[in-house]
């Protein structure tokens, strides 16, 4: 089954741009985790096989504070303590900046 993929952690700054350099810059305050994909979480959940997926023309950007490691102890070992998210509340911040290239 297709699954979420491509997560990047502890990122201070990222940019998503087109061929000309126009797009979006994200600055973590101080850091963020992100994924950028041509599939939504719903697309991945609905697909039974990767061949069922049709890439979207747009990029779907997901920003997170952190992600819990794999495992829940429901049918196997729990996540290693180092990769668990134990707090009940988390806060994180980021800034979105447009990036445009002026035509000459």
HELIX and SHEET records of a PDB file:
HELIX    1   1 UNK A   41  UNK A   46  1                                   6    
HELIX    2   2 UNK A   50  UNK A   52  5                                   3    
HELIX    3   3 UNK A   81  UNK A   83  5                                   3    
SHEET    1   A 3 UNK A   8  UNK A  17  0                                        
SHEET    2   A 3 UNK A  23  UNK A  37 -1                                        
SHEET    3   A 3 UNK A  60  UNK A  64 -1                                        
SHEET    1   B 3 UNK A   8  UNK A  17  0                                        
SHEET    2   B 3 UNK A  23  UNK A  37 -1                                        
SHEET    3   B 3 UNK A  93  UNK A  99 -1                                        
END                                                                             
